[in-house]
């Protein structure tokens, strides 16, 4: 198992580069987990469009349930799972 470097984004960037080079389909797929207004959890797959040291960007319909959930509670969790590499990262 790779030990994470002091900079977590460097760790993500290294594994994401590996996934983009080797994963057969959708290395940018991630699970987005939110909670709705009543606190019930919701999870769905979205595609990462961009990222930097502070942000992960995905596109969504602003009228969707996930947009409503993020407006109500602007906190989320992400999970990248790269099956062929047997790796996952939680954010």
N, C-alpha and C positions, 0 to 999 in steps of 0.2 A: 504494500500500500504506500502511496506517495504521502510524505509528510507535508502538511500545508506550510508554505513559506510565511514569513511575518506579514506580508501584504496579501490579504485574502483575494483581492482583485487579480493579483499576479497569478495566484493559484487558479482562479476561474479562467483567466485568459489562456493559460497554458492548456488546461483541460478542454476548453472550448475549441481552441485551435486543433488539438488532437481529434476531437469529435468531427469538426468540419472536414478534416482530411480523411477520416476513416469511416464515419457513420454512413451506412448505405442510404438512409432517408431521414430528412428533417432533423438534422443535428440542432437546429434552432427551436425545436418543439420543447415546450415547458408546461408544467402544470401550474396554473395560477389558482391559489386558494384565497378566498375571501370569506367574510361573514355578512349575512344580510342584516337588515334593520332590526330583526328580532334576535340576532346573534347566532342564527343557524349557519353552519359552515357550508360553503359551496366550492367546488373545484371543477376546473375545466382546462382543456389543452388550448394554448395560444402559441403563436410563433414570435420569437424574439426578432425584432427588426433592427435594433441597435443597442449598444450599451457603452457606458464610460465608467469612470471610477466611482460614480455616485448613483447612476440611473440605469434601469433596464427598460427598454421601450418596446411596446407591442401595440398593435392597432386593434381597435374594437369599435363596435357600433356604440355611439354615445347614448343611445336609447335602450341598450341591452341591460339584462339583469346584472351582469358584472360591472357595468358602469354605475348602475344604481347602488350596488353594494360598495363600490369604492368611494362613491360620494358620501354614503352614510358612515362608512368606517374606512378612512384612507390609509389602511394598513393591509398588507397582503404578504403571502408567502409564495415563493417560487420553488419549483423542483425541476431540475434537469436530470433526465435519466437516459444514459447512453448505454443501451443494452449490450451492444457488441463489445464495448470496452469494459463492461461490468463496473460502471462508474455512475455515481449520482452526486449532485451537489444541491444542497438546500440553501435557500437565500431567504 
